[in-house]
Amino acid sequence: MPFKTEKHLGASAANPVIGHRSPAKARQMRLCHPASLSSLQLCALVRELVREMLQMQQDGWCAARGRNALQRHTCQIAIYVCVVGLSIRTADVAAAFGRNRSTVRHACMRVEDQRDQPAYDRMVERIERVVGLLFSRPEAGHGE
């Protein structure tokens, strides 16, 4: 399987920000071993995974929200999972999502604040679990 580059993940030299591609292109992406992926690539994959998982949810928190709220929360949850779940540096996540570091911190705080709602917490927990299973990088120094 060929290695997927930023070009395949929707980024280019002219437009390095992720998330600007059609769902059909997202479905064409193939997963690589997490250790071989850059932070930009991991963020792009997490964002697509979050988008798909939110679209699949028909109950609870997602059903009560409008389209704009879902798009905003998709980005916020993806940012949160990249920072908290995958331990990607805030600066790298900010660059990948075309935001600044304070916006990344704000997104993480928003997700944390909303986790008091049981339906939202269950949804974020499911996403974290799936992302963790698919993309967890082995930690240096662990298992020694």
Buried (B, 14 or more C-beta within 10 A) or exposed (E): EEEBEBEBBBBEEEEEBBBEBEEEEBEEBEEBEBEEBBBBBBBBBBBBBBBBBBEEBEEBBBEEBEEEEBBBBBBBBBBBBBBBBBEBEBEBBBBBBBBEBEBBBBBBEBBEEBBEEEBBBBBBEEBBEBBEEEBEEEEEEEEE
